[in-house]
Amino acid sequence: MEKVVIIGSGCAGLTAALYAARANLKPLVLTGRQPGGLLTTTSVVENFPGFPEGVEGYELMVRMQKQAERFGAIIKFGTVEAADLSRQPFVLTVDGERVEAETLIVASGAGHRHLGLESEHKLENKGVTYCATCDGALPMFRNQPLVVVGGGDSACEEAMYLTRFASVVHLVHRRDTLRASPIMAERTLAHPKIKPIWNSAVSEVLDVSLDKVTAVRVQNLKTSEATVVNCAGVFVAIGHIPNTGVFKGSLNMDEQGYIVPKHGAATNVPGVFVAGDCADRVYRQAITAAGLGCAAAIEAERYLAARDE
Ligand code: NAP
């Protein structure tokens, strides 16, 4: 029987592990399919405080893991296939094995929604990226034309952010109006460096044979006309998919599957806490996930202490 099981090993999960370990709770961290979480897929992280020269996403996560392990956290590669939260202790099925937990911290994160193109997949991290705040300032994108795909607040935010570095930002959206909030949409469309390409979809990212992004093939969805837009980078901002499927029906979620905390890090199930991107559709930053992981671990510790009083 584990006192604390943490589901997820991104910034939220490993920070929760650090705090729970330092509270002598010997937390068990189940890594999920992507140990270290989304940050391991990005290159240099320049906005995590304490690293003035920036730090590789992978290295940052390795350091977080080591720090948590130093105080007794146990990291186990595994994916939660089922969760029974209807009784205490909670019962998880992890790669076919049964794990019992007195408290749970769900820090399972969210994945970027992808366009689903083969060329997109092949050029990921070679010019195709899903996070302007993480990658926008890289030298390869400076003073270059860039493409942002999407029409929501994220796409607008990414496009606005990229205007600091790009020569021009082409905003490719599948309709002729933005989904983004009016103020955001207005600001985006008024920016002289942002050029919208309406009613259009990216059908291919070029050039796989050169192993880098040189352009995108864009198809007008109304006229079927195809054009090639030169660019050094493609920022896909078409939403996220929270990794919360196994908790459907037991934890309160919004219509997109983000867990809705009851207050702070608590959920509708006493003893189950939540942290990071699986419950955050607004900020989605490494540092906010880490902060929420800290909060969830403190809540779990207090819950166990109150129960044992
Ligand atoms: P979103 O609001 O769901 O927008 C996703 C956008 O991507 C939509 O414009 C959608 O097109 C497009 N899209 C979806 N699937 C696509 C596909 N397969 N191919 C091409 N385009 C596709 O997601 P988001 O922008 O990440 O925002 C998520 C939430 O966070 C929202 O509630 C948003 O308000 C919030 N947010 C707020 C801020 C802020 O306030 N500063 C910043 C970021 C996010 P359609 O419009 O045609 O559906």
Boltz pocket constraint, residues with backbone or C-beta under 6 A from the ligand:
constraints:
  - pocket:
      binder: B
      contacts: [[A, 113], [A, 114], [A, 115], [A, 149], [A, 150], [A, 151], [A, 152], [A, 153], [A, 154], [A, 155], [A, 157], [A, 174], [A, 175], [A, 177], [A, 178], [A, 179], [A, 180], [A, 181], [A, 201], [A, 237], [A, 238], [A, 239], [A, 240], [A, 281], [A, 282]]
      max_distance: 6.0
